[in-house]
């Protein structure tokens, strides 16, 4: 199985779990970002799952209202476009807004970089940073894999 196949199978498994269980930590219409921003976050997430380019505009609008989940998913959008530096900026924004997965991934990435850990080992460490308290089951594994390329 190629790396892309692993990413795809991980994403499908995580999204199936998240959607069938009705779990999405950041799907909070009553959150401080408001109902409209939350709706944009949901639309952006659905578009991102389909690799639809409209994801970026929906998610950006939600980030404008300080939606942490939207900032995290914007990082994935940037990484998929191979904009590594932009993806890191979005991860930092998500962490600043309180996204736990973003904080964990950035901290682990920094620790691994300081220790000279790269390649497949880096991917393993980043995936290990996503624990049972993962806030974005649908996309965190893919963000971890793509962050490792930076």
PyMOL commands that set and color helices and strands:
alter all, ss='L'
color gray80, all
select helices_A, chain A and resi 3-20+35-49+54-64+68-80+84-96+100-114+119-129+140-147
alter helices_A, ss='H'
color red, helices_A
deselect
rebuild
show_as cartoon
